[in-house]
Amino acid sequence: MLPVLYSFRRCPYAMRARMTLIYSSINPELREVLLKDKPSSMLAISAKGTVPVLQLPDSNVLDQSRDIMHWALAINDPQQWLDEEIATSISELIDYNDNQFKTHLDHYKYWERFPAESKNFYRTQGESFLQRLEQQLNNQRYLLADTISMADIALFPFIRQFAFVDKSWFDQAPYPKLQAWLQELLDSRLFLAAMKKLPPWHEGDSPVSLYQ
Ligand SMILES: N[C@@H](CCC(=O)N[C@@H](CS)C(=O)NCC(=O)O)C(=O)O
């Protein structure tokens, strides 16, 4: 039996898991989920109801995107995305992204739902993280080293969402290194492969794999 990945293409957590699985040459069955109509087979193995969820052949379940990334990289990490020397920095950067920055991103993206402050106010809050990343990219080619690490892939789908809230604003903002970093990942074969679009999965559908 293949691993099974419950995913939602527009979810940044699912996107980081998909990219890492492809990079690690792990090709699970892909089940595209509608968040408003989650399959009962997914809820049966992970009651919290978030994607991504990876069900392993031994019936273990990983329902945190970072755990899926770590699991895949432990199996196959050909370009050393998880270099032990920077493991702590990777973890800290992803923590900040998943907690503080994700909140700022949601406020900015869905600002109409948070009328206490303006869209620009929420964008400025998120920009402190963009500034930090821009500084890091002044020191090295990728966020934590001159080669890609797990942090680049973990953060990329969130920076992408932030940029595309108002892409013309992002393109003229004073973050040239971050703009180039984002564009390189947007153009990467890995991202294009992970963007595979499927209709929502239903019980009994023929299996479709994540890639090929
Ligand atoms: N900490 C989780 C967060 C996953 C998450 O929040 N996913 C969102 C979609 S992007 C979700 O499934 N939300 C449930 C819902 O909206 O019903 C992870 O890293 O996998």
Ligand as a Chemical Component Dictionary entry (heavy atoms), coordinates in Angstrom:
data_LIG
# 
_chem_comp.id                   LIG 
_chem_comp.type                 NON-POLYMER 
_chem_comp.pdbx_formal_charge   0 
_chem_comp.three_letter_code    LIG 
# 
loop_
_chem_comp_atom.comp_id 
_chem_comp_atom.atom_id 
_chem_comp_atom.alt_atom_id 
_chem_comp_atom.type_symbol 
_chem_comp_atom.charge 
_chem_comp_atom.model_Cartn_x 
_chem_comp_atom.model_Cartn_y 
_chem_comp_atom.model_Cartn_z 
_chem_comp_atom.pdbx_ordinal 
LIG N1  N1  N 0 -0.252  23.073 12.025 1  
LIG C1  C1  C 0 -0.908  22.485 10.877 2  
LIG C2  C2  C 0 -1.813  23.542 10.264 3  
LIG C3  C3  C 0 -2.594  23.031 9.075  4  
LIG C4  C4  C 0 -3.753  23.955 8.735  5  
LIG O1  O1  O 0 -4.114  24.848 9.510  6  
LIG N2  N2  N 0 -4.379  23.721 7.557  7  
LIG C5  C5  C 0 -5.561  24.473 7.216  8  
LIG C6  C6  C 0 -5.670  24.784 5.746  9  
LIG S1  S1  S 0 -4.343  25.799 5.166  10 
LIG C7  C7  C 0 -6.790  23.618 7.528  11 
LIG O2  O2  O 0 -6.813  22.454 7.190  12 
LIG N3  N3  N 0 -7.803  24.205 8.161  13 
LIG C8  C8  C 0 -9.016  23.493 8.484  14 
LIG C9  C9  C 0 -10.239 24.180 8.006  15 
LIG O3  O3  O 0 -10.138 25.307 7.475  16 
LIG O4  O4  O 0 -11.318 23.597 8.152  17 
LIG C10 C10 C 0 0.145   21.963 9.904  18 
LIG O5  O5  O 0 1.280   22.468 9.912  19 
LIG O6  O6  O 0 -0.126  21.019 9.156  20 
# 
loop_
_chem_comp_bond.comp_id 
_chem_comp_bond.atom_id_1 
_chem_comp_bond.atom_id_2 
_chem_comp_bond.value_order 
_chem_comp_bond.pdbx_ordinal 
LIG N1  C1  SING 1  
LIG C1  C2  SING 2  
LIG C1  C10 SING 3  
LIG C2  C3  SING 4  
LIG C3  C4  SING 5  
LIG C4  O1  DOUB 6  
LIG C4  N2  SING 7  
LIG N2  C5  SING 8  
LIG C5  C6  SING 9  
LIG C5  C7  SING 10 
LIG C6  S1  SING 11 
LIG C7  O2  DOUB 12 
LIG C7  N3  SING 13 
LIG N3  C8  SING 14 
LIG C8  C9  SING 15 
LIG C9  O3  DOUB 16 
LIG C9  O4  SING 17 
LIG C10 O5  DOUB 18 
LIG C10 O6  SING 19 
# 
